[in-house]
């Protein structure tokens, strides 16, 4: 098959795949979530198999423990989070008004010194707070509406584990079957690309999930111990949003600082403690958690990752967020492979050169 026909075939396959996702986007959530869950738990199932346990028994044990832990966490956290979130959204206008009053009381000398206009600063603060509240509400709404067709107790507690069970039991068989479909001539190249894609996805998804969990716990416990109003909610939200580079820490810092100023002013010690929780969390993430759990060889640039998350999240809601990282990692690996092939081709060198082969690495 000529290169042009191969390119046309794979381009048509990619377009058909994208069309299928778009058409069935409203019912995909439990299936995509089950696929993600099976992918995350497959290494644990493989480890239990190496210890002598059968694949079916290992799958049942892993999923039973996961469903138990998830259900307990859901029953404990959801009532607290929903109650605090409703109260926090209701208090945002009051917090904005109190911040404006503090700015009017203490910001006038500073504004006059630098030639600024205090009313403009107050209006800017009010606009910033209102837009921030609107963004937070839109985020929660988009996450809900993206899978609202089947987003409920049945899809999360029943359908997703069932899908994950069947996928996890047959995972190795499915991989071997797909590998057998690859043309023999290109099998080594495809396997090498698949290993790179798997390393990128696994390194980020599994590692970043642990980072989000640990940071969310750190922020929630730390802010709660400082006595900050809605500290537990702000900490969990910051940890959850950590998978978007810089967004989680910045969102949590702005929310916690604003609430701390309103609640603790003029006590600089308590405000400093709130800031210390976030700065210590950033230190842990940058110097310990991310290097150990995620690593530096994932190959997902933060800007590319943010673009993928926002683009797919906007198009497909929560389903898009689940698919964003795998698709971004796949595109990144294929782009680097294409660049290596281009740099080894006569088109780049300007004359006939010997190709180092499809498996060559830059």
C-alpha positions as CSV (number, residue, x, y, z in Angstrom):
1,X,0.0,0.0,0.0
2,X,1.4,3.4,-1.0
3,X,2.1,6.1,1.6
4,X,-0.8,8.2,0.3
5,X,-3.3,5.4,0.6
6,X,-2.0,4.5,4.2
7,X,-2.3,8.2,5.2
8,X,-5.9,8.4,3.7
9,X,-6.9,5.2,5.5
10,X,-5.7,6.3,8.9
11,X,-7.1,9.8,8.4
12,X,-10.5,8.3,7.6
13,X,-10.3,6.0,10.7
14,X,-9.4,9.0,12.9
15,X,-12.3,11.0,11.5
16,X,-14.7,8.1,12.0
17,X,-13.5,7.7,15.6
18,X,-14.0,11.4,16.3
19,X,-17.5,11.3,14.7
20,X,-18.5,8.3,16.9
21,X,-17.4,10.0,20.1
22,X,-19.3,13.1,19.1
23,X,-22.5,11.3,18.2
24,X,-22.5,9.1,21.4
25,X,-21.0,11.8,23.7
26,X,-24.1,11.9,26.0
27,X,-24.0,8.2,26.9
28,X,-20.2,7.6,26.9
29,X,-19.4,8.6,30.5
30,X,-19.8,5.2,32.3
31,X,-18.1,3.4,29.5
32,X,-15.1,5.8,29.3
33,X,-14.9,5.8,33.1
34,X,-14.9,2.0,33.0
35,X,-12.1,2.0,30.4
36,X,-10.1,4.4,32.5
37,X,-10.6,2.4,35.7
38,X,-9.6,-0.8,34.0
39,X,-6.5,0.8,32.6
40,X,-5.5,2.2,36.0
41,X,-6.1,-1.2,37.8
42,X,-4.5,-3.4,35.2
43,X,-1.0,-3.2,36.7
44,X,-2.4,-4.3,40.1
45,X,-4.2,-7.3,38.4
46,X,-1.0,-8.3,36.6
47,X,0.9,-8.2,39.9
48,X,-1.6,-10.4,41.6
49,X,-1.4,-12.8,38.6
50,X,2.4,-13.0,39.1
51,X,1.8,-13.9,42.7
52,X,-0.2,-16.9,41.5
53,X,-3.8,-15.6,41.6
54,X,-6.1,-16.2,38.6
55,X,-7.1,-13.2,36.5
56,X,-10.8,-13.6,37.2
57,X,-10.3,-13.8,41.0
58,X,-7.8,-10.9,40.9
59,X,-10.3,-8.7,39.0
60,X,-13.1,-9.5,41.4
61,X,-11.0,-8.8,44.4
62,X,-9.6,-5.5,43.0
63,X,-13.0,-4.2,41.9
64,X,-14.7,-5.2,45.1
65,X,-12.2,-3.3,47.2
66,X,-12.4,-0.3,44.8
67,X,-16.2,-0.2,44.9
68,X,-16.2,-0.5,48.7
69,X,-13.7,2.3,49.1
70,X,-15.4,4.5,46.5
71,X,-18.9,4.0,48.1
72,X,-17.7,4.8,51.6
73,X,-15.9,7.9,50.3
74,X,-19.0,9.0,48.4
75,X,-21.2,8.6,51.4
76,X,-18.9,10.5,53.6
77,X,-17.7,13.3,51.4
78,X,-20.7,14.1,49.1
79,X,-23.0,15.4,51.8
80,X,-20.3,17.6,53.2
81,X,-19.1,18.9,49.8
82,X,-22.6,19.6,48.5
83,X,-23.6,21.5,51.7
84,X,-20.4,23.5,51.9
85,X,-20.5,24.3,48.2
86,X,-24.0,25.7,48.3
87,X,-23.1,27.7,51.4
88,X,-19.9,29.0,49.8
89,X,-21.5,30.1,46.6
90,X,-24.2,31.9,48.6
91,X,-21.5,33.7,50.6
92,X,-19.4,34.8,47.7
93,X,-21.3,38.1,47.2
94,X,-20.9,38.9,50.9
95,X,-17.2,38.1,50.8
96,X,-16.8,40.4,47.8
97,X,-18.6,43.2,49.6
98,X,-16.4,42.9,52.6
99,X,-13.3,42.8,50.5
100,X,-14.4,46.0,48.8
101,X,-15.0,47.6,52.2
102,X,-11.5,46.6,53.4
103,X,-10.1,48.0,50.1
104,X,-11.9,51.2,50.6
105,X,-10.6,51.5,54.2
106,X,-7.0,50.6,53.7
107,X,-6.4,50.9,50.0
108,X,-7.0,54.7,49.6
109,X,-3.5,55.8,50.7
110,X,-1.8,53.1,48.6
111,X,-3.9,54.1,45.5
112,X,-3.2,57.8,46.0
113,X,0.5,57.1,46.4
114,X,0.8,55.3,43.1
115,X,-1.6,57.6,41.3
116,X,-4.4,55.1,41.1
117,X,-8.2,55.6,41.4
118,X,-9.7,53.7,44.4
119,X,-13.2,53.4,42.8
120,X,-11.7,51.8,39.7
121,X,-9.9,49.3,41.9
122,X,-13.1,48.5,43.8
123,X,-15.0,48.1,40.5
124,X,-12.2,45.9,39.2
125,X,-12.3,43.8,42.4
126,X,-16.1,43.4,42.1
127,X,-15.8,42.4,38.4
128,X,-13.0,39.9,39.2
129,X,-15.0,38.3,42.0
130,X,-18.2,38.1,40.0
131,X,-16.4,36.6,37.0
132,X,-14.6,34.1,39.3
133,X,-17.9,33.0,40.8
134,X,-19.4,32.7,37.3
135,X,-16.4,30.6,36.1
136,X,-16.7,28.3,39.1
137,X,-20.4,27.9,38.5
138,X,-19.9,27.3,34.7
139,X,-17.2,24.7,35.5
140,X,-19.4,22.7,37.8
141,X,-22.3,23.0,35.4
142,X,-20.2,21.8,32.4
143,X,-18.9,18.9,34.4
144,X,-22.4,17.9,35.3
145,X,-24.0,18.5,31.9
146,X,-21.3,16.7,29.9
147,X,-22.5,13.3,31.1
148,X,-25.9,14.2,32.5
149,X,-27.7,11.5,30.4
150,X,-26.3,8.7,32.6
151,X,-24.5,10.6,35.4
152,X,-26.1,9.2,38.5
153,X,-26.0,6.5,41.0
154,X,-26.7,3.7,38.5
155,X,-24.0,4.7,36.0
156,X,-21.3,5.4,38.6
157,X,-22.0,2.6,41.1
158,X,-23.3,-0.1,38.7
159,X,-22.5,0.4,35.0
160,X,-18.9,1.7,35.4
161,X,-17.7,-1.2,37.6
162,X,-19.4,-3.7,35.3
163,X,-17.7,-2.2,32.2
164,X,-14.4,-2.1,34.1
165,X,-14.8,-5.8,35.2
166,X,-15.2,-7.1,31.7
167,X,-12.4,-4.9,30.3
168,X,-10.0,-5.8,33.1
169,X,-10.6,-9.6,32.8
170,X,-9.9,-9.5,29.0
171,X,-7.4,-6.7,29.0
172,X,-4.3,-8.8,28.1
173,X,-6.3,-10.8,25.5
174,X,-7.6,-7.5,23.9
175,X,-4.1,-6.1,23.7
176,X,-2.8,-9.3,22.1
177,X,-5.7,-9.3,19.6
178,X,-5.2,-5.7,18.6
179,X,-1.4,-6.4,18.2
180,X,-2.2,-9.3,15.9
181,X,-4.2,-6.9,13.6
182,X,-1.1,-4.7,13.0
183,X,0.6,-5.4,9.7
184,X,3.7,-7.5,10.2
185,X,5.9,-5.1,8.3
186,X,5.0,-2.2,10.7
187,X,4.6,-4.2,13.9
188,X,7.9,-3.2,15.5
189,X,7.2,0.5,14.8
190,X,3.7,0.4,16.1
191,X,4.8,-1.5,19.2
192,X,7.4,1.1,19.9
193,X,4.9,3.9,19.5
194,X,2.4,2.1,21.7
195,X,5.0,1.7,24.4
196,X,5.8,5.4,24.3
197,X,2.1,6.3,24.4
198,X,1.5,4.0,27.3
199,X,4.5,5.4,29.2
200,X,3.2,8.9,28.7
201,X,-0.4,8.1,29.7
202,X,0.5,5.9,32.7
203,X,3.2,8.3,33.9
204,X,0.8,11.2,34.0
205,X,-2.6,9.7,34.8
206,X,-1.5,7.3,37.6
207,X,1.1,9.6,39.0
208,X,-1.0,12.8,38.8
209,X,-4.0,11.0,40.3
210,X,-1.9,10.3,43.4
211,X,-0.6,13.9,43.4
212,X,-4.1,15.3,43.3
213,X,-5.2,12.9,46.1
214,X,-2.2,13.8,48.4
215,X,-2.3,17.5,47.7
216,X,-6.1,17.7,48.2
217,X,-5.7,15.9,51.5
218,X,-2.8,18.3,52.5
219,X,-4.8,21.4,51.6
220,X,-8.1,20.2,53.1
221,X,-6.5,19.2,56.4
222,X,-4.2,22.2,56.6
223,X,-6.9,24.8,55.9
224,X,-9.3,23.1,58.3
225,X,-6.7,23.2,61.1
226,X,-6.2,26.9,60.5
227,X,-9.9,27.4,61.1
228,X,-10.6,28.9,57.7
229,X,-14.2,29.0,56.7
230,X,-14.9,26.4,53.9
231,X,-11.2,25.3,54.2
232,X,-12.1,21.7,53.7
233,X,-14.0,22.5,50.5
234,X,-11.3,24.8,49.1
235,X,-8.6,22.2,49.8
236,X,-10.5,19.5,48.0
237,X,-11.2,21.7,45.1
238,X,-7.6,22.8,44.8
239,X,-6.4,19.2,44.9
240,X,-9.0,18.1,42.3
241,X,-8.0,20.9,39.9
242,X,-4.3,20.1,40.3
243,X,-4.4,17.9,37.2
244,X,-4.8,21.1,35.2
245,X,-1.3,22.7,35.5
246,X,-1.2,25.8,37.7
247,X,-5.0,26.1,37.7
248,X,-5.6,24.1,40.9
249,X,-3.0,25.8,43.1
250,X,-3.9,29.3,41.8
251,X,-7.6,28.8,42.2
252,X,-7.2,27.5,45.8
253,X,-4.7,30.3,46.7
254,X,-7.0,33.0,45.4
255,X,-10.1,31.6,47.2
256,X,-8.3,30.8,50.4
257,X,-6.6,34.2,50.6
258,X,-9.8,36.1,49.9
259,X,-11.7,34.2,52.6
260,X,-8.8,34.5,55.0
261,X,-8.6,38.3,54.6
262,X,-12.3,38.7,55.2
263,X,-12.3,36.2,58.2
264,X,-9.0,37.0,59.9
265,X,-8.2,40.7,59.1
266,X,-6.3,42.4,60.7
267,X,-4.5,39.3,62.1
268,X,-1.5,38.7,59.8
269,X,-0.5,35.5,61.6
270,X,-3.6,33.6,60.6
271,X,-3.5,34.9,57.1
272,X,0.1,33.9,56.9
273,X,-0.8,30.4,58.1
274,X,-3.3,30.0,55.3
275,X,-0.6,31.1,52.8
276,X,1.9,28.8,54.4
277,X,-0.4,25.8,53.7
278,X,-0.5,26.6,50.0
279,X,3.2,27.4,49.7
280,X,4.2,24.3,51.5
281,X,1.9,22.3,49.3
282,X,3.5,23.8,46.2
283,X,6.9,22.9,47.6
284,X,5.9,19.3,48.2
285,X,4.4,19.0,44.7
286,X,7.3,20.6,42.9
287,X,10.1,18.9,44.8
288,X,8.8,15.6,46.1
289,X,5.4,14.5,44.7
290,X,5.6,15.3,41.0
291,X,9.3,14.2,40.5
292,X,8.7,10.9,42.3
293,X,5.2,10.1,41.1
294,X,4.9,11.7,37.7
295,X,8.5,12.2,36.6
296,X,10.0,14.4,34.0
297,X,9.8,12.1,31.0
298,X,6.0,12.1,30.5
299,X,6.3,14.3,27.4
300,X,3.2,16.4,28.0
301,X,4.0,20.1,28.0
302,X,1.8,22.0,30.4
303,X,0.5,24.4,27.7
304,X,-0.4,21.5,25.4
305,X,-2.0,19.7,28.3
306,X,-4.1,22.7,29.4
307,X,-5.2,23.3,25.8
308,X,-6.3,19.6,25.5
309,X,-8.2,19.7,28.8
310,X,-10.0,22.9,28.0
311,X,-10.7,22.0,24.4
312,X,-12.1,18.5,25.1
313,X,-13.8,19.5,28.3
314,X,-15.6,22.3,26.4
315,X,-16.7,19.9,23.6
316,X,-17.5,16.8,25.6
317,X,-17.8,17.8,29.2
318,X,-16.5,15.4,31.8
319,X,-16.1,12.7,29.1
320,X,-13.8,15.1,27.3
321,X,-11.7,15.6,30.5
322,X,-11.3,11.8,30.7
323,X,-10.2,11.5,27.1
324,X,-8.0,14.6,27.0
325,X,-4.9,13.2,28.5
326,X,-4.8,10.0,26.5
327,X,-5.5,11.8,23.3
328,X,-3.0,14.6,24.1
329,X,-0.3,12.0,24.9
330,X,-1.0,10.0,21.7
331,X,-0.8,13.2,19.5
332,X,2.4,14.2,21.2
333,X,4.1,10.8,20.7
334,X,3.0,10.7,17.0
335,X,4.1,14.2,16.5
336,X,7.6,13.5,17.9
337,X,7.8,10.3,15.8
338,X,6.8,12.3,12.7
339,X,9.5,14.9,13.5
340,X,12.1,12.1,13.9
341,X,11.1,10.7,10.5
342,X,11.3,14.1,8.9
343,X,14.7,14.9,10.3
344,X,16.0,11.5,9.0
345,X,14.5,12.0,5.5
346,X,16.0,13.5,2.3
347,X,13.3,16.3,2.5
348,X,15.2,17.7,5.6
349,X,18.7,16.8,4.6
350,X,18.4,18.1,1.1
351,X,19.8,14.9,-0.5
352,X,19.7,11.2,-0.4
353,X,20.5,9.9,3.1
354,X,20.2,6.5,4.7
355,X,17.2,6.3,7.0
356,X,18.1,5.1,10.5
357,X,14.9,3.0,10.6
358,X,11.5,3.5,12.1
359,X,12.6,2.7,15.6
360,X,15.4,5.3,15.7
361,X,15.2,7.7,18.6
362,X,16.2,11.3,18.6
